[in-house]
Amino acid sequence: VLRVYVFYDKEVKYCQGMNCIAGFLFVLYKDEFTAFHMLAALFSKHNFSALFKDGMALLKKYFYLLNKLMAIYLPRVHGHLSEEKICVSYFVPPWFLTIFTYVMQCTEKMSVPPLLSLIHICRCRRYAVCRSRWSPYH
């Protein structure tokens, strides 16, 4: 699935994390053709391919957004992490680069709920980006 995708989208370079997404989709659909098309749709429609482009600028932007959102909605956690000098970039990359499939357990019984989780993540991501553009807090 990933080999074909690299030929399909020349701008995207393979990065650790893509294997979790492709593997998750393959286990979910049990078909390479469908897994590829779902990966392509996820990367193009929701712009997740930008996470894997050179420089990973979008990933860095998400670190910034998460930090700001934590300061607004989880001020105690944000304060504690700041006091301990723990940056979100220390623990967040596996979650963002794998679109949270890294922490999901793939089983034979998996069906629609994880896909709905991915859709929810896409919507949350879009909300966070929109909120950061118009927020008086940044």
C-alpha positions as CSV (number, residue, x, y, z in Angstrom):
1,V,0.0,0.0,0.0
2,L,2.8,2.5,0.9
3,R,4.9,1.6,-2.1
4,V,2.1,2.4,-4.4
5,Y,1.2,5.6,-2.5
6,V,4.8,6.9,-2.8
7,F,4.4,6.6,-6.6
8,Y,0.9,8.2,-6.4
9,D,2.0,11.3,-4.4
10,K,5.5,12.3,-5.4
11,E,5.7,15.1,-2.8
12,V,5.3,12.7,0.2
13,K,8.3,10.9,1.5
14,Y,8.0,7.8,3.6
15,C,8.1,8.5,7.3
16,Q,7.7,6.3,10.3
17,G,4.1,6.5,11.2
18,M,2.7,6.0,7.8
19,N,3.1,2.3,8.2
20,C,0.7,2.4,11.2
21,I,-2.0,4.2,9.2
22,A,-1.7,1.9,6.2
23,G,-1.6,-1.1,8.4
24,F,-4.6,0.0,10.3
25,L,-6.5,0.6,7.1
26,F,-5.5,-2.8,5.7
27,V,-6.6,-4.6,8.8
28,L,-9.8,-2.7,8.8
29,Y,-10.7,-3.3,5.2
30,K,-8.7,-6.6,4.6
31,D,-8.1,-5.4,1.0
32,E,-5.0,-3.6,-0.4
33,F,-7.0,-1.8,-3.1
34,T,-9.5,-0.3,-0.6
35,A,-6.8,0.4,2.0
36,F,-4.8,2.4,-0.7
37,H,-7.8,4.4,-1.7
38,M,-8.7,5.2,1.9
39,L,-5.1,6.3,2.6
40,A,-5.1,8.5,-0.6
41,A,-8.5,10.0,0.4
42,L,-7.4,10.6,4.0
43,F,-4.1,12.2,2.9
44,S,-5.6,14.4,0.1
45,K,-9.1,15.3,1.4
46,H,-8.0,16.0,5.0
47,N,-4.5,17.1,4.0
48,F,-2.7,14.6,6.2
49,S,-0.1,14.2,3.6
50,A,1.3,17.6,4.7
51,L,2.4,15.9,7.9
52,F,4.9,13.8,5.9
53,K,6.3,16.4,3.5
54,D,9.8,17.7,3.9
55,G,10.5,19.7,7.0
56,M,7.2,18.6,8.6
57,A,6.1,22.2,9.0
58,L,2.5,21.1,9.6
59,L,3.5,18.8,12.5
60,K,5.4,21.7,14.1
61,K,2.2,23.9,13.7
62,Y,0.2,21.2,15.4
63,F,2.7,21.1,18.3
64,Y,2.1,24.9,18.6
65,L,-1.7,24.5,18.4
66,L,-1.8,21.8,21.0
67,N,0.3,23.8,23.3
68,K,-2.0,26.8,23.0
69,L,-5.1,24.6,23.4
70,M,-3.7,23.0,26.5
71,A,-3.0,26.5,27.9
72,I,-6.6,27.5,27.3
73,Y,-8.5,24.2,28.2
74,L,-6.0,22.4,30.5
75,P,-4.1,25.2,32.3
76,R,-3.0,23.1,35.2
77,V,-1.6,20.4,33.0
78,H,0.0,23.0,30.8
79,G,1.5,24.7,33.8
80,H,2.9,21.5,35.3
81,L,4.5,20.5,32.0
82,S,6.0,24.0,31.6
83,E,7.4,23.9,35.2
84,E,9.0,20.5,34.4
85,K,10.2,21.8,31.1
86,I,8.4,19.1,29.1
87,C,7.5,20.2,25.6
88,V,4.5,18.6,23.8
89,S,6.9,17.6,21.0
90,Y,8.5,15.1,23.4
91,F,5.4,12.9,23.6
92,V,3.0,13.8,20.9
93,P,4.7,12.9,17.6
94,P,3.6,9.2,17.6
95,W,0.0,10.3,18.1
96,F,-0.1,12.9,15.3
97,L,2.1,11.0,12.8
98,T,0.0,7.9,13.0
99,I,-3.3,9.8,13.4
100,F,-3.8,8.0,16.7
101,T,-3.7,4.5,15.1
102,Y,-0.5,3.9,17.0
103,V,-2.5,3.5,20.2
104,M,-5.5,1.6,18.8
105,Q,-5.6,-2.1,19.2
106,C,-6.2,-3.9,15.8
107,T,-8.3,-7.0,16.2
108,E,-10.4,-9.1,13.9
109,K,-13.5,-7.6,15.5
110,M,-12.6,-4.1,14.5
111,S,-15.0,-2.4,12.2
112,V,-16.7,0.9,12.0
113,P,-15.9,2.5,15.4
114,P,-12.2,3.2,14.7
115,L,-13.1,4.7,11.3
116,L,-15.5,7.0,13.1
117,S,-12.7,7.9,15.5
118,L,-10.5,8.8,12.5
119,I,-13.3,11.0,11.1
120,H,-13.7,12.6,14.6
121,I,-10.0,13.3,14.7
122,C,-10.2,15.0,11.3
123,R,-13.1,17.2,12.5
124,C,-11.3,18.1,15.8
125,R,-8.1,18.9,13.8
126,R,-10.1,21.2,11.5
127,Y,-11.8,22.9,14.6
128,A,-8.4,23.4,16.3
129,V,-6.9,25.0,13.2
130,C,-10.0,27.3,12.7
131,R,-10.0,28.2,16.4
132,S,-6.3,29.1,16.4
133,R,-6.8,31.5,13.4
134,W,-9.6,33.4,15.1
135,S,-8.7,33.0,18.7
136,P,-8.0,36.1,20.8
137,Y,-5.6,33.9,22.9
138,H,-2.7,33.6,20.4
